[in-house]
Amino acid sequence: MKPAFRNSALILMVLAVALPFLPLVVWSFSQQWFYPNVLPNAWGVRAWKYVFGVAGTQIISALFHSVFIASITAFISLAIGIPAGRVLGLYHFRGKALVLVTLTLPIIVPPLSIAMGLHLWFIRLDLADSFVGVILVHLIISVPYTVFVLWGVFSNYNPDFEDQARSLGASSWKVIFRVMLPLTFPGIVVAGLFSFLLSWSQYLNTLIIGGGKMTTLPILLFSLMGSGDRPVASAVSIVFIVPAFVALLFSARYLGGKYVSEVW
């Protein structure tokens, strides 16, 4: 690919990603903005002063909760998804179609139905309004996606490399950490990213199961949007986007090029 064409493609890609967020940036620096003006009537940093000043502690707390919950969810999803994806990708057994249907149900069933149904059970199990309950409801949404991604990864994985390592005297742990995980690492990163982003954006399930006691950034953001203060809501939206964007940048090298050919 020629450098000029590559640079043009990169610029177009950046614009395609950045343009949808441009209105948020403009709104966050607006002081007054009345229809039909294309740009604000007055500019200011009131929204950002609110984010980093008056509501700073609340936003930092919500950000910490969101990152912590999404990270724990991604870790547990991978702990479940790696062995499940390996079994589904490498082996054929009776009942595999039933597993597929079971994994698809949390994806196709409306989230509100899932949250309301689980809330009744969680109340009986004393898991409602708790951190554990929020993690569990996030796992119900994220685990199917993680398993599906890793199912595809292991469908193209060659276990003969493990047999060769064992023939050379490698133990079971060395086979896992020196052979299987390095060969499937790009797919694991992609699955972990999906799980993290799904948990990161959960609002309804967190609100219903958490009972409003677990304040995450989506819950805080929706309350600010309901208040009608668009500049502040836009500023918090940008804060909400940044960690997810950083996670996407971290895993970007595994989403293209030679790594895609390795995974898929």
Order of alpha helices (4+ residues) and beta strands (2+ residues): alpha-alpha-beta-beta-alpha-alpha-alpha-alpha-alpha-alpha-alpha-alpha-alpha-alpha-alpha-alpha
